[in-house]
Amino acid sequence: MLHRWRICNNLTEDSTRDDRPYFVVDIVAQTPETTPTRMIDYWINRILGRPMNPAEREMLIEFLAQGRNPDLDLPSNLRRDWLPRAVALILMSPDFNWR
C-alpha cells in the first residue's frame, strides 16, 4: 500500500530521487474549475467515475479550501500548491481502492 501511495505522489508532484526519467501529470492545467468544491467534484468524477463517500468528499474540499470559502475561487498560487495534493488524496482514498 505504501508503494502505491508513493506512486500517486510521484504522479501528481514534481519529485524524484534520482536522474531517471519520470512522468508527472499537470493536474492544474487539466482542471477547468477554480473553486475548491468544483475542483474536487471534477477530479472525483474524473478518477472514480461515481460519487465519493460524502464525509471524505467534504474533508477533501476543506483540505483544498485551506480555511477559505470553498465556493469562491481559489487563488492560482494555492491551486498550484494544493490541488495536486488533493488529487493524490483521492488516489489514496478507500473509494479509489474500492474501484
MARSE-607269 format. One record per atom (N, C-alpha, C, CB): atom name; x, y, z. Coordinates in steps of 0.001 Angstrom, whole numbers, plus 500000, padded with zeros to 6 digits. Glycine has a CB too. Layout:
GUTOR    a        X        Y        Z
GUTOR   CA        X        Y        Z
...
//
This chain:
GUTOR    a        X        Y        Z
GUTOR    N   500824   498815   500000
GUTOR   CA   500000   500000   500000
GUTOR    C   500875   501259   500000
GUTOR   CB   499059   499993   501209
GUTOR    N   501936   501264   500782
GUTOR   CA   502822   502423   500831
GUTOR    C   503431   502704   499463
GUTOR   CB   503930   502206   501866
GUTOR    N   503819   501670   498753
GUTOR   CA   504387   501848   497415
GUTOR    C   503360   502498   496486
GUTOR   CB   504856   500489   496836
GUTOR    N   502107   502103   496585
GUTOR   CA   501048   502693   495763
GUTOR    C   500898   504176   496080
GUTOR   CB   499708   501959   495988
GUTOR    N   500961   504534   497359
GUTOR   CA   500850   505933   497744
GUTOR    C   502019   506748   497194
GUTOR   CB   500786   506061   499266
GUTOR    N   503204   506172   497202
GUTOR   CA   504369   506879   496648
GUTOR    C   504197   507121   495151
GUTOR   CB   505663   506078   496907
GUTOR    N   503647   506152   494461
GUTOR   CA   503393   506327   493026
GUTOR    C   502413   507473   492809
GUTOR   CB   502842   505019   492398
GUTOR    N   501358   507534   493607
GUTOR   CA   500381   508623   493498
GUTOR    C   501053   509975   493691
GUTOR   CB   499254   508443   494529
GUTOR    N   501900   510082   494690
GUTOR   CA   502604   511345   494928
GUTOR    C   503555   511680   493793
GUTOR   CB   503370   511284   496238
GUTOR    N   504267   510702   493273
GUTOR   CA   505191   510968   492172
GUTOR    C   504459   511383   490906
GUTOR   CB   506042   509744   491895
GUTOR    N   503249   510878   490689
GUTOR   CA   502476   511273   489513
GUTOR    C   501937   512690   489623
GUTOR   CB   501332   510312   489302
GUTOR    N   501636   513122   490830
GUTOR   CA   500999   514425   490999
GUTOR    C   501952   515538   491413
GUTOR   CB   499918   514316   492008
GUTOR    N   503135   515194   491880
GUTOR   CA   504091   516207   492312
GUTOR    C   505405   516027   491566
GUTOR   CB   504320   516134   493838
GUTOR    N   506085   517092   491370
GUTOR   CA   507348   517074   490626
GUTOR    C   508474   516653   491562
GUTOR   CB   507649   518468   489995
GUTOR    N   508536   515335   491850
GUTOR   CA   509579   514886   492772
GUTOR    C   510077   513501   492403
GUTOR   CB   509060   514889   494206
GUTOR    N   511384   513372   492357
GUTOR   CA   512021   512064   492189
GUTOR    C   513302   512065   492997
GUTOR   CB   512307   511745   490680
GUTOR    N   513890   510902   493159
GUTOR   CA   515100   510791   493967
GUTOR    C   516359   510618   493141
GUTOR   CB   514972   509646   494912
GUTOR    N   516246   510461   491847
GUTOR   CA   517447   510257   491034
GUTOR    C   517229   510847   489643
GUTOR   CB   517802   508746   490937
GUTOR    N   518102   510535   488715
GUTOR   CA   518053   511135   487384
GUTOR    C   517238   510340   486370
GUTOR   CB   519436   511302   486869
GUTOR    N   516527   509322   486815
GUTOR   CA   515714   508551   485875
GUTOR    C   514593   509422   485317
GUTOR   CB   515131   507292   486558
GUTOR    N   514226   509204   484047
GUTOR   CA   513081   509945   483510
GUTOR    C   511807   509545   484255
GUTOR   CB   512923   509687   481984
GUTOR    N   510921   510460   484396
GUTOR   CA   509676   510190   485095
GUTOR    C   508538   510952   484437
GUTOR   CB   509790   510566   486580
GUTOR    N   507344   510616   484825
GUTOR   CA   506135   511184   484254
GUTOR    C   505372   511913   485350
GUTOR   CB   505256   510087   483597
GUTOR    N   505114   513199   485152
GUTOR   CA   504337   513984   486104
GUTOR    C   503098   514497   485387
GUTOR   CB   505179   515166   486698
GUTOR    N   501947   514308   485990
GUTOR   CA   500688   514769   485423
GUTOR    C   500487   516226   485832
GUTOR   CB   499491   513877   485893
GUTOR    N   500215   517104   484860
GUTOR   CA   499966   518514   485167
GUTOR    C   498500   518666   485574
GUTOR   CB   500309   519435   483939
GUTOR    N   498239   518474   486840
GUTOR   CA   496886   518491   487390
GUTOR    C   496233   519858   487196
GUTOR   CB   496910   518124   488880
GUTOR    N   496953   520914   487496
GUTOR   CA   496382   522260   487455
GUTOR    C   495955   522627   486038
GUTOR   CB   497391   523288   487985
GUTOR    N   496778   522331   485053
GUTOR   CA   496448   522673   483665
GUTOR    C   495239   521901   483155
GUTOR   CB   497641   522405   482762
GUTOR    N   494979   520740   483716
GUTOR   CA   493854   519917   483275
GUTOR    C   492556   520213   484025
GUTOR   CB   494199   518465   483436
GUTOR    N   492583   521176   484924
GUTOR   CA   491422   521468   485765
GUTOR    C   490744   522753   485309
GUTOR   CB   491837   521580   487243
GUTOR    N   489538   522640   484716
GUTOR   CA   488850   523841   484243
GUTOR    C   488166   524633   485358
GUTOR   CB   487830   523459   483211
GUTOR    N   487984   524041   486509
GUTOR   CA   487273   524688   487618
GUTOR    C   488233   525516   488469
GUTOR   CB   486566   523635   488493
GUTOR    N   487668   526461   489255
GUTOR   CA   488523   527324   490073
GUTOR    C   488114   527390   491544
GUTOR   CB   488521   528706   489503
GUTOR    N   486964   526815   491909
GUTOR   CA   486577   526797   493320
GUTOR    C   486923   525430   493908
GUTOR   CB   485053   527109   493493
GUTOR    N   487266   525378   495185
GUTOR   CA   487607   524087   495790
GUTOR    C   486518   523021   495617
GUTOR   CB   487883   524279   497258
GUTOR    N   485269   523395   495827
GUTOR   CA   484182   522420   495694
GUTOR    C   484126   521855   494286
GUTOR   CB   482840   523058   496054
GUTOR    N   484171   522722   493297
GUTOR   CA   484052   522265   491904
GUTOR    C   485299   521519   491441
GUTOR   CB   483793   523452   490980
GUTOR    N   486475   521925   491922
GUTOR   CA   487699   521211   491547
GUTOR    C   487686   519786   492105
GUTOR   CB   488943   521970   492054
GUTOR    N   487291   519645   493360
GUTOR   CA   487229   518309   493962
GUTOR    C   486190   517456   493240
GUTOR   CB   486894   518401   495471
GUTOR    N   485017   518018   492968
GUTOR   CA   483987   517252   492257
GUTOR    C   484457   516850   490863
GUTOR   CB   482692   518066   492156
GUTOR    N   485171   517742   490190
GUTOR   CA   485706   517435   488857
GUTOR    C   486642   516227   488920
GUTOR   CB   486453   518661   488275
GUTOR    N   487580   516235   489873
GUTOR   CA   488556   515149   489956
GUTOR    C   487960   513863   490515
GUTOR   CB   489724   515575   490808
GUTOR    N   486988   513966   491406
GUTOR   CA   486304   512750   491871
GUTOR    C   485626   512072   490689
GUTOR   CB   485261   513082   492984
GUTOR    N   484916   512851   489890
GUTOR   CA   484235   512280   488726
GUTOR    C   485232   511731   487715
GUTOR   CB   483345   513329   488062
GUTOR    N   486305   512446   487497
GUTOR   CA   487297   512010   486510
GUTOR    C   488038   510745   486951
GUTOR   CB   488300   513128   486255
GUTOR    N   488353   510646   488223
GUTOR   CA   489116   509496   488716
GUTOR    C   488209   508318   489060
GUTOR   CB   489932   509893   489942
GUTOR    N   487143   508584   489804
GUTOR   CA   486295   507497   490279
GUTOR    C   485153   507166   489320
GUTOR   CB   485731   507848   491628
GUTOR    N   484660   508189   488606
GUTOR   CA   483530   507974   487708
GUTOR    C   482216   507761   488448
GUTOR   CB   483803   506790   486821
GUTOR    N   482174   508121   489703
GUTOR   CA   480982   507962   490540
GUTOR    C   481153   508858   491768
GUTOR   CB   480764   506450   490959
GUTOR    N   480078   509073   492533
GUTOR   CA   480215   509888   493746
GUTOR    C   481119   509216   494775
GUTOR   CB   478841   510155   494362
GUTOR    N   481735   510049   495576
GUTOR   CA   482608   509587   496657
GUTOR    C   481827   509627   497968
GUTOR   CB   483904   510462   496751
GUTOR    N   482310   508918   498959
GUTOR   CA   481737   508983   500295
GUTOR    C   481616   510460   500686
GUTOR   CB   482611   508186   501330
GUTOR    N   480402   510940   501048
GUTOR   CA   480205   512370   501326
GUTOR    C   481118   512937   502415
GUTOR   CB   478783   512603   501721
GUTOR    N   481374   512179   503455
GUTOR   CA   482243   512683   504531
GUTOR    C   483674   512863   504036
GUTOR   CB   482220   511723   505741
GUTOR    N   484167   511929   503236
GUTOR   CA   485520   512044   502689
GUTOR    C   485600   513166   501660
GUTOR   CB   485957   510717   502057
GUTOR    N   484539   513324   500871
GUTOR   CA   484487   514420   499896
GUTOR    C   484588   515761   500622
GUTOR   CB   483177   514354   499054
GUTOR    N   483841   515911   501706
GUTOR   CA   483861   517154   502467
GUTOR    C   485250   517429   503046
GUTOR   CB   482824   517102   503589
GUTOR    N   485928   516402   503526
GUTOR   CA   487292   516585   504048
GUTOR    C   488236   517053   502941
GUTOR   CB   487817   515269   504672
GUTOR    N   488088   516509   501738
GUTOR   CA   488928   516929   500615
GUTOR    C   488666   518386   500252
GUTOR   CB   488683   516031   499395
GUTOR    N   487394   518783   500256
GUTOR   CA   487045   520174   499947
GUTOR    C   487655   521107   500991
GUTOR   CB   485503   520358   499890
GUTOR    N   487536   520763   502266
GUTOR   CA   488122   521583   503332
GUTOR    C   489642   521639   503212
GUTOR   CB   487725   521035   504709
GUTOR    N   490257   520518   502875
GUTOR   CA   491707   520474   502684
GUTOR    C   492125   521438   501577
GUTOR   CB   492168   519039   502350
GUTOR    N   491429   521399   500453
GUTOR   CA   491792   522257   499325
GUTOR    C   491477   523723   499604
GUTOR   CB   491065   521803   498066
GUTOR    N   490388   523997   500300
GUTOR   CA   489997   525386   500584
GUTOR    C   490970   526072   501541
GUTOR   CB   488588   525425   501171
GUTOR    N   491663   525314   502375
GUTOR   CA   492639   525876   503312
GUTOR    C   492049   527005   504162
GUTOR   CB   493851   526390   502549
GUTOR    N   490841   526764   504706
GUTOR   CA   490207   527739   505585
GUTOR    C   489429   528822   504869
GUTOR   CB   491228   528371   506429
GUTOR    N   489405   528798   503560
GUTOR   CA   488668   529796   502779
GUTOR    C   487274   529261   502460
GUTOR   CB   489432   530154   501467
GUTOR    N   486426   530127   501931
GUTOR   CA   485101   529710   501479
GUTOR    C   485281   528770   500284
GUTOR   CB   484208   530950   501099
GUTOR    N   484801   527525   500363
GUTOR   CA   485035   526564   499283
GUTOR    C   484249   526839   498009
GUTOR   CB   484707   525200   499760
GUTOR    N   483333   527814   498064
GUTOR   CA   482550   528137   496872
GUTOR    C   483047   529391   496162
GUTOR   CB   481098   528312   497244
GUTOR    N   484157   529942   496625
GUTOR   CA   484780   531089   495963
GUTOR    C   486065   530632   495289
GUTOR   CB   485066   532238   496977
GUTOR    N   486466   531359   494245
GUTOR   CA   487681   530995   493508
GUTOR    C   488889   530938   494437
GUTOR   CB   487938   531996   492371
GUTOR    N   489686   529915   494231
GUTOR   CA   490931   529752   494976
GUTOR    C   492035   530466   494197
GUTOR   CB   491276   528229   495196
GUTOR    N   492860   531281   494852
GUTOR   CA   493948   531961   494137
GUTOR    C   494841   530952   493406
GUTOR   CB   494793   532803   495119
GUTOR    N   495399   531385   492290
GUTOR   CA   496176   530469   491444
GUTOR    C   497374   529862   492174
GUTOR   CB   496659   531198   490203
GUTOR    N   498015   530619   493068
GUTOR   CA   499164   530045   493784
GUTOR    C   498732   528907   494708
GUTOR   CB   499883   531131   494598
GUTOR    N   497557   529014   495313
GUTOR   CA   497057   527927   496161
GUTOR    C   496582   526743   495325
GUTOR   CB   495917   528427   497050
GUTOR    N   496000   527021   494155
GUTOR   CA   495624   525916   493255
GUTOR    C   496866   525130   492869
GUTOR   CB   494903   526451   491980
GUTOR    N   497922   525833   492520
GUTOR   CA   499172   525182   492103
GUTOR    C   499787   524369   493247
GUTOR   CB   500182   526235   491608
GUTOR    N   499703   524892   494463
GUTOR   CA   500318   524216   495610
GUTOR    C   499480   523067   496163
GUTOR   CB   500572   525211   496704
GUTOR    N   498159   523227   496242
GUTOR   CA   497323   522280   496974
GUTOR    C   496519   521326   496107
GUTOR   CB   496397   523024   497836
GUTOR    N   496181   521706   494876
GUTOR   CA   495358   520820   494042
GUTOR    C   496033   519482   493748
GUTOR   CB   495024   521508   492739
GUTOR    N   497313   519436   493373
GUTOR   CA   497938   518122   493155
GUTOR    C   497898   517233   494396
GUTOR   CB   499379   518303   492714
GUTOR    N   498041   517827   495557
GUTOR   CA   497983   517050   496800
GUTOR    C   496574   516511   497050
GUTOR   CB   498435   517912   497992
GUTOR    N   495569   517329   496736
GUTOR   CA   494183   516873   496900
GUTOR    C   493879   515718   495949
GUTOR   CB   493197   518035   496655
GUTOR    N   494371   515802   494717
GUTOR   CA   494171   514714   493756
GUTOR    C   494892   513456   494242
GUTOR   CB   494679   515123   492343
GUTOR    N   496073   513614   494792
GUTOR   CA   496790   512458   495344
GUTOR    C   495990   511820   496477
GUTOR   CB   498187   512876   495850
GUTOR    N   495325   512635   497288
GUTOR   CA   494492   512083   498363
GUTOR    C   493315   511287   497806
GUTOR   CB   493979   513206   499267
GUTOR    N   492738   511735   496694
GUTOR   CA   491670   510952   496051
GUTOR    C   492227   509605   495612
GUTOR   CB   491067   511716   494832
GUTOR    N   493424   509625   495030
GUTOR   CA   494043   508377   494574
GUTOR    C   494398   507446   495731
GUTOR   CB   495291   508684   493767
GUTOR    N   494580   507998   496924
GUTOR   CA   494919   507191   498093
GUTOR    C   493692   506810   498919
GUTOR   CB   495903   507938   498963
GUTOR    N   492527   507273   498517
GUTOR   CA   491316   507066   499316
GUTOR    C   490793   505634   499228
GUTOR   CB   490234   508027   498870
GUTOR    N   490030   505217   500229
GUTOR   CA   489382   503904   500154
GUTOR    C   488461   503789   498941
GUTOR   CB   488589   503638   501427
GUTOR    N   487827   504903   498549
GUTOR   CA   486947   504872   497374
GUTOR    C   487712   504495   496114
GUTOR   CB   486269   506229   497180
GUTOR    N   488939   504989   495968
GUTOR   CA   489736   504634   494795
GUTOR    C   490164   503173   494866
GUTOR   CB   490970   505546   494680
GUTOR    N   490568   502720   496024
GUTOR   CA   490970   501326   496180
GUTOR    C   489801   500376   495953
GUTOR   CB   491559   501100   497564
GUTOR    N   488595   500827   496259
GUTOR   CA   487396   500029   496039
GUTOR    C   487108   499875   494560
GUTOR   CB   486203   500654   496741
GUTOR    N   487492   500877   493791
GUTOR   CA   487234   500902   492351
GUTOR    C   487812   499667   491736
GUTOR   CB   487820   502163   491689
//
